[in-house]
C-alpha cells in the first residue's frame, strides 16, 4: 500500500488559486478513478474535480471556503502499490495548510503559539464537509434545491424532482446520500413539518458563487455612479408579432420569448450609439468600444446569479439568438457552463419576467457601461386623446455609468429602444 497525493489541477488559463466549495468524500471513503471528489470555484464558474486514482481517502487537503493554490495537495488517498508520496513527504508538507486560512482570533493566537502541532491521528480528524450541529435547517418544500451538478445530473437520469427531496446539508443542500434515501423511500417525505415558533438561526458562510456575486455587486456599486432611466413601452404590436411567428414556426424553430427581440433592439440602438456597447477600464482611463455586440443575460441558477453571454448577437437572427440563449441558460442552471461563455459581455439584459415589478434599478455589470432591465408586462389604461384604452404595457429600466455616459445619450438610447419595441417592423428594416 502507498499514498497518492493528488494536487489541485489547473482549472483554467491564468488561474493561480481557486476556492474550495464542496467535498463529496470524507476520510475513510473508498473512491474509484473518476469519482467526483469535490468542487472548486474559479472567478467565473464551479469546476468539479474527479479522482485520478482508486483507493481509500486518508486526508482532505482543505476546508470549505479555503483558497487553495493550483498544485497544492488537494487530497491524500491510500492506493495499491507505491503511490507517489512517502510518509515523510506527507508529514513535511502538512503543517503549512491549516495556518493559511484559519480565522484570526487574537486571544487564541496568543494562547496557542503552535497551532500546527496536532498529535491526533489524521484519520480521526472530521471531514471539512461534515455538517455542524445546529447549522442545518430544512429547505422549504418546493423551494429551489441546492445540489452539486453531479447530483442534478443523476436526479434527471432517475426522474427525480429535486424540489421535493429533503437535503441534509447547509441550507438544505442535497447530497448523493440524500438522493439515495429519497429513491429508497419511494419518494415519500420522511417525518412531518412541525408548526409553531421557530427560534433557530442559520449560519451560512458566504462562499463559492455567492461570494463571487457579492464581490461583483459591491465592485459595481462602489466603482460606478449609476443613473437609471425608466420608460413605459407599449408592447401590443411586438407581442402580436411574437405570437404569430411562434405559431408559424411551431416545432421547427426555437420558441421566441421577448428577449431575442430586445437583443435585436439593442443591436440596432448601439449601432447609432456605440459608446453604450463598451467596457470601461477605469484604472487605465480607457473606454473599449466593441464592434461586436456581446449581450449578457442575467440568469438565476440554483447556484446563484449567472450572466451567460450571447456573443456576436449582431450576427445572429432572432432564432439564432433565441436558441443560443436557451442553450446557455440551460447549461448555466446545470452548472456546466464554460468560463468563456460567462465572459466578454459588452452590455447586459436583466429580467425578472412575470415576477418583475413596475420598475427596478439594475446594477451595471462591471466593467460594462450600460444594462437594460425588463419589468412586468401588464394591461394598463392608456389615454388615446379621447378615451382610455386597455394596452399591453411594460416598463424598461436602464442604468448607465454616468462617468462615461451623459444623461442625454442615455435618454436617446432608451427612446430608441422604445421606438423599436413599439414598432417591431423597424427591427427588420435595413439602414
C-alpha positions in Angstrom: 0.0 0.0 0.0 1.2 3.5 -0.7 -0.1 7.1 -0.5 -1.2 9.1 -3.6 -1.1 12.9 -3.0 -3.5 14.4 -5.6 -2.8 18.0 -6.3 -5.3 20.7 -7.3 -5.2 20.6 -11.1 -5.0 23.7 -13.4 -8.7 24.6 -13.7 -8.3 27.4 -16.2 -5.9 29.6 -18.1 -4.2 32.1 -15.8 -5.9 30.8 -12.6 -3.4 30.7 -9.7 -5.8 29.7 -7.0 -9.4 28.5 -6.5 -11.9 28.4 -3.7 -12.7 25.0 -2.3 -16.6 24.9 -2.3 -17.6 21.3 -1.9 -16.3 17.9 -0.7 -18.1 14.8 -1.9 -15.9 12.5 0.2 -14.5 12.2 3.7 -11.7 10.3 5.3 -12.3 6.5 5.2 -14.4 6.6 2.0 -13.5 4.3 -0.9 -13.3 6.1 -4.2 -12.9 4.9 -7.7 -11.0 6.6 -10.5 -13.0 9.5 -11.9 -15.3 9.7 -8.9 -16.0 13.3 -8.1 -14.1 14.3 -5.0 -15.2 17.8 -4.7 -15.6 21.2 -6.5 -13.7 24.4 -6.6 -14.8 27.9 -7.7 -12.8 30.0 -10.1 -13.6 33.6 -10.8 -16.3 32.5 -13.1 -17.6 29.0 -12.6 -17.6 25.9 -10.4 -15.3 23.1 -11.5 -15.7 19.5 -10.3 -12.5 17.6 -9.5 -12.5 13.9 -10.3 -10.2 11.4 -8.6 -7.1 10.4 -10.6 -6.8 7.0 -8.7 -8.8 4.4 -6.9 -8.3 3.8 -3.2 -9.2 4.9 0.4 -9.4 8.6 1.3 -6.9 9.3 4.0 -6.9 13.1 4.3 -8.6 16.1 2.9 -6.3 19.0 2.0 -8.5 21.9 2.8 -11.7 23.2 4.3 -14.8 24.5 2.5 -14.3 28.2 1.7 -10.5 27.9 1.7 -8.5 29.4 -1.2 -6.1 26.7 -2.5 -3.2 27.3 -4.8 -3.1 25.4 -8.0 -0.7 22.5 -7.5 -1.2 22.2 -3.7 -2.2 18.9 -2.2 -6.0 18.5 -2.5 -6.4 15.1 -1.0 -4.3 12.0 0.0 -5.6 8.6 -1.0 -4.3 5.2 0.1 -3.7 3.1 -3.1 -2.4 -0.3 -4.1 1.2 -0.1 -5.0 3.7 2.6 -4.1 1.7 5.7 -4.6 3.5 8.9 -5.3 4.4 10.2 -1.9 6.3 8.9 1.1 5.1 9.2 4.6 7.9 11.6 5.4 7.0 13.9 2.5 3.4 14.0 3.6 4.4 14.9 7.2 6.7 17.6 5.9 4.1 19.3 3.8 1.1 19.0 6.1 1.8 21.8 8.7 1.7 24.6 6.1 -2.0 24.2 5.2 -4.1 25.0 8.3 -2.3 28.2 9.1 -3.1 29.7 5.7 -6.9 30.2 6.2 -7.7 29.7 9.9 -9.9 32.6 11.0 -7.9 35.1 13.1 -8.6 35.1 16.8 -6.1 37.3 18.7 -6.8 35.7 22.0 -6.5 32.2 20.8 -3.5 33.0 18.8 -1.6 34.3 21.8 -2.6 31.3 23.9 -1.7 28.8 21.3 1.6 29.7 19.7 2.0 26.4 17.8 -1.4 25.6 16.4 0.0 23.4 13.6 1.2 20.8 16.1 -1.7 18.3 16.3 -0.7 14.8 17.6 -4.2 13.4 17.0 -4.4 10.7 14.3 -5.0 12.1 10.9 -7.8 9.7 10.1 -9.8 10.8 13.2 -10.0 14.4 12.0 -13.5 15.3 11.0 -14.0 15.9 7.3 -14.5 19.6 6.4 -17.7 18.8 4.7 -19.2 17.5 7.8 -22.2 19.5 8.9 -22.1 21.4 12.2 -25.0 20.6 14.5 -27.4 23.4 14.7 -26.4 24.8 11.3 -28.9 22.7 9.4 -32.3 24.0 8.6 -34.6 22.2 6.1 -35.3 23.8 2.8 -38.9 24.7 2.5 -41.0 22.3 0.4 -40.9 23.3 -3.3 -38.1 25.8 -2.9 -35.2 25.9 -5.3 -32.9 23.0 -4.4 -29.2 23.3 -3.8 -27.2 20.5 -5.2 -23.9 19.7 -7.0 -24.1 19.4 -10.8 -23.4 15.6 -10.5 -26.4 15.3 -8.1 -28.6 17.1 -10.5 -27.5 15.0 -13.5 -28.2 11.8 -11.5 -31.6 13.1 -10.4 -32.5 13.8 -14.0 -31.5 10.3 -15.1 -33.5 8.8 -12.2 -36.5 11.0 -13.0 -36.4 12.7 -9.5 -37.7 16.2 -9.0 -35.1 17.7 -6.6 -37.5 20.3 -5.3 -39.2 17.6 -3.2 -36.0 15.9 -1.9 -35.0 17.0 1.6 -31.3 17.9 1.9 -29.2 17.3 4.9 -26.5 19.9 4.0 -26.3 23.6 4.9 -29.4 25.4 3.7 -30.9 22.1 2.7 -28.2 21.2 0.2 -28.9 17.8 -1.3 -26.1 15.2 -1.4 -25.9 11.9 -3.2 -26.8 10.2 0.1 -30.0 12.3 0.4 -30.9 11.3 -3.2 -30.3 7.6 -2.3 -32.6 7.9 0.7 -35.3 9.6 -1.3 -35.2 6.9 -4.0 -35.1 4.1 -1.5 -38.1 5.5 0.3 -40.1 5.6 -2.9 -40.2 9.4 -3.0 -42.0 9.7 0.4 -41.2 12.6 2.6 -39.8 11.4 5.9 -41.1 13.0 9.0 -43.6 15.8 9.2 -43.3 19.6 9.4 -43.9 20.9 12.9 -45.8 24.1 13.2 -45.0 26.7 15.8 -42.4 29.2 16.8 -39.1 28.8 15.1 -36.2 30.2 17.1 -33.5 28.7 15.0 -30.8 30.9 13.5 -29.0 29.6 10.4 -25.4 30.5 9.9 -24.4 30.5 6.3 -20.9 31.2 5.1 -20.8 33.3 2.0 -18.6 31.2 -0.2 -18.4 30.0 -3.7 -20.7 31.5 -6.3 -22.5 33.6 -3.7 -19.2 35.2 -2.6 -18.3 36.0 -6.2 -21.7 37.6 -6.7 -21.3 39.6 -3.6 -17.9 40.8 -4.6 -19.1 41.6 -8.1 -22.1 43.6 -6.9 -20.1 45.5 -4.4 -17.5 46.4 -7.0 -20.1 47.6 -9.4 -21.9 49.8 -6.9 -18.6 51.1 -5.4 -17.0 51.9 -8.7 -19.8 53.1 -10.9 -22.0 56.1 -10.4 -25.3 54.8 -11.8 -28.1 56.8 -13.4 -31.3 54.9 -14.2 -34.0 55.9 -16.7 -37.4 54.1 -16.6 -39.6 54.3 -19.7 -43.0 52.9 -20.4 -43.4 50.9 -23.6 -46.5 49.7 -25.4 -45.9 46.0 -26.3 -49.1 45.1 -28.1 -47.6 45.1 -31.7 -44.5 43.1 -30.6 -46.5 40.6 -28.7 -48.8 40.0 -31.7 -45.8 39.6 -34.0 -44.1 37.2 -31.5 -47.3 35.1 -31.2 -47.6 34.9 -35.0 -44.0 33.9 -35.5 -44.2 31.2 -32.8 -47.4 29.8 -34.3 -45.9 29.8 -37.8 -42.7 28.0 -36.8 -44.0 25.9 -34.0 -42.0 22.7 -33.6 -39.5 23.8 -36.2 -37.6 26.7 -34.6 -36.8 27.7 -31.0 -39.8 29.4 -29.3 -39.3 33.2 -29.3 -39.6 35.0 -26.0 -39.3 38.7 -25.6 -35.5 38.6 -25.0 -34.4 37.9 -28.7 -36.5 40.9 -29.8 -34.9 43.0 -27.1 -31.5 41.8 -28.1 -32.3 42.8 -31.7 -33.4 46.2 -30.5 -30.2 46.7 -28.5 -28.1 45.8 -31.6 -29.9 48.4 -33.6 -29.7 51.0 -30.9 -26.0 50.7 -30.2 -25.3 50.8 -33.9 -26.2 54.5 -33.6 -24.6 54.9 -30.1 -21.5 52.6 -30.0 -20.5 54.3 -26.8 -23.0 52.2 -24.9 -21.7 48.9 -26.2 -18.5 49.2 -24.3 -16.3 48.3 -21.4 -14.6 51.0 -19.2 -11.1 50.2 -17.9 -11.3 52.9 -15.1 -7.8 52.1 -13.9 -6.2 52.8 -17.3 -8.8 55.5 -18.1 -9.7 53.9 -21.4 -13.1 53.0 -22.9 -13.2 50.0 -25.2 -16.0 50.3 -27.7 -16.7 47.0 -29.3 -17.9 46.3 -32.8 -19.5 43.0 -31.8 -22.5 43.2 -29.6 -21.9 40.6 -26.8 -25.1 40.6 -24.7 -25.0 39.1 -21.3 -28.4 37.9 -19.9 -28.7 37.7 -16.1 -29.9 34.2 -15.3 -31.0 32.8 -12.0 -29.5 29.4 -11.3 -29.6 27.1 -8.2 -26.0 28.3 -7.5 -26.9 32.0 -7.8 -27.0 34.7 -10.4 -25.0 33.9 -13.6 -24.6 36.1 -16.7 -24.1 33.9 -19.8 -23.1 35.9 -22.8 -24.6 35.6 -26.3 -21.5 36.6 -28.3 -22.0 38.5 -31.6 -25.7 39.0 -31.3 -25.4 41.4 -34.2 -24.6 38.4 -36.5 -27.5 36.2 -35.4 -31.1 36.0 -36.4 -33.9 36.1 -33.9 -34.0 32.3 -33.8 -30.2 32.0 -33.7 -30.1 34.2 -30.6 -33.1 32.5 -29.1 -31.5 29.1 -29.5 -28.1 30.2 -28.1 -29.8 32.0 -25.2 -31.8 28.8 -24.3 -28.7 26.7 -24.6 -26.6 29.0 -22.3 -29.4 29.3 -19.8 -29.7 25.5 -19.5 -26.0 24.9 -19.1 -25.8 27.7 -16.5 -28.6 26.1 -14.5 -27.0 22.7 -14.7 -23.7 24.2 -13.6 -21.8 23.0 -16.7 -21.4 26.4 -18.4 -17.9 27.2 -19.6 -15.9 30.1 -18.3 -15.6 31.7 -21.8 -19.4 31.6 -22.0 -19.6 33.8 -18.9 -17.0 36.3 -20.1 -16.7 39.1 -22.6 -20.0 40.8 -22.3 -20.3 44.4 -23.6 -23.9 45.1 -22.5 -26.3 43.2 -20.2 -30.1 42.5 -20.0 -31.7 41.7 -16.7 -35.2 40.4 -16.5 -37.4 39.1 -13.7 -40.1 38.2 -16.2 -43.6 37.8 -14.8 -42.2 38.4 -11.3 -40.8 41.8 -12.2 -42.1 44.9 -10.6 -43.2 48.2 -12.1 -39.7 49.4 -12.1 -36.2 48.3 -11.0 -32.8 49.8 -10.6 -30.4 47.4 -12.4 -26.8 47.3 -11.3 -24.3 47.6 -14.2 -22.2 44.5 -14.8 -18.7 45.9 -14.2 -16.8 46.9 -16.4 -19.6 47.4 -18.8 -21.3 50.8 -19.0 -25.0 50.0 -19.6 -27.6 47.5 -18.6 -31.2 47.1 -19.7 -33.8 45.9 -17.2 -37.1 44.3 -18.2 -40.1 44.7 -15.9 -43.5 43.1 -15.7 -45.9 43.3 -18.7 -49.5 44.1 -17.8 -52.7 45.6 -19.2 -52.9 49.3 -18.3 -55.4 52.1 -19.3 -53.8 54.4 -21.9 -55.4 57.8 -22.9 -55.6 58.0 -26.7 -56.8 61.6 -26.8 -60.5 60.8 -26.5 -60.8 57.9 -24.0 -58.8 55.4 -22.1 -57.9 52.2 -23.9 -56.6 49.0 -22.5 -53.0 48.5 -23.7 -50.3 45.8 -23.1 -47.6 47.9 -21.4 -44.2 47.2 -19.9 -41.5 49.4 -18.3 -37.9 49.1 -19.2 -35.3 50.3 -16.6 -31.9 51.1 -18.0 -28.8 52.0 -15.9 -25.7 53.8 -17.2 -22.2 54.5 -16.0 -22.5 58.3 -15.6 -18.7 58.7 -15.7 -18.7 58.0 -19.4 -22.4 58.2 -20.4 -24.1 61.5 -20.3 -27.8 61.8 -19.4 -28.7 63.0 -22.9 -27.1 60.0 -24.6 -28.7 57.6 -22.1 -32.2 59.1 -22.8 -31.6 58.9 -26.6 -30.7 55.2 -26.2 -33.8 54.5 -24.1 -36.1 56.3 -26.6 -34.6 54.3 -29.5 -35.3 51.1 -27.7 -38.9 52.3 -27.0 -39.4 53.1 -30.7 -38.1 49.8 -31.9 -40.1 47.7 -29.5 -43.3 49.7 -30.2 -42.8 49.4 -33.9 -41.2 46.0 -34.3 -41.2 46.0 -38.1 -38.4 48.5 -37.8 -36.3 45.8 -36.2 -36.1 44.1 -39.6 -35.5 47.2 -41.7 -32.0 47.6 -43.0 -30.4 51.1 -42.7 
